[in-house]
Amino acid sequence: MLQVAPDLGIPEVRPAIESIGGRWEQKVSPRRKHSLLQSRLGTWLTLWAGERGEVGTEWRFYMLPKGEKPSSLVPDVSYVSFERMPPSFGELREQPTISPDIVVEVLSPLDRMKTLQQKLVIYFAHGSRLVIVVDPEKHVVTMHERGGESRVFGIGDTAVTTAYADLSLDVTALFQRI
């Protein structure tokens, strides 16, 4: 359920600062590979989403677990269905207090796996169905589904998921000229 997002005191700077269970952590400044992949993945998800929902980049989401410290994450790319966040919600859509249906995180060289694992737990606990992790150095895409299933896809593969039967990604095309 969407509600008014709290002011967590997080400065609006670039790169963004995220709150992971109350601990602040600044995202890594994106470089060429990261930027190209983020753009391609945003376009891919937008084409797939059509009229089902919205796709955005660097969109801040607030997760407010009862009795725990809040988190505020800024995925590289996110998709939220109109079913979960209809246009009628108006201004509440600017600072959503749900996690996206689909999250895309493009790894940066300084990203820590422990932090990524914490983010996965937070996203899934607050409604995400799919978290796509893209590794620009290894040229792999990992599809993490709610419930614990994860599948890794590399060059020559088509990345698919049971979370969305009609969603597929040509990994070779994604990494072309990267």
C-alpha positions, 0 to 999 in steps of 0.5 A: 500500500502506498503511503507518504514517504518519510523524510529520511534526511538523505541528501539528493546528490549524484551519485545517489545515496541509498539507505539500507536498513538505516545505513547510508551508502552512496552509489558508485558513479557510473561509467561508460559501460554502466551507462550504456547498459542502463540505457539499453535495459531501460529501453528493453523494459519500456518496450516490454512494459507497453501499457502495463506500467512505467519504467524509470531510471534512478527512481527512488523507492522507500521501503518501510517495514513495521518495527524496523529501520526504513530503506530507500533504494535507487535501482538503475532501472525499475518497472512498476505495474499500473496494477500496483501503482495506478495513475490515480495515486497521483503525487504518491507515485513520485516517492513510492513506498513499495519496491518495483515489480522488476528491479535492474541493478548494473554492477559497478567495479566497487559494488559489494556483494554483501550490499547486493544481497541485502538489497535483494532481501529488501526488494523481495520483502516489499513486493518485487517479483524479479531482480535482474543483476547485470555484470558488465565485466563478466558479460552475464545477466542473473535473474533473481526471482522472489522465492529464491530461484536464480539463473545466470545467463551469458553470451549466446543465451536468452535470459528468461524468467518464470516471473514474467513468461513473456519477458526475454533478453538477448544477452549477446545483443545487450553486451554488443560493443560493450 
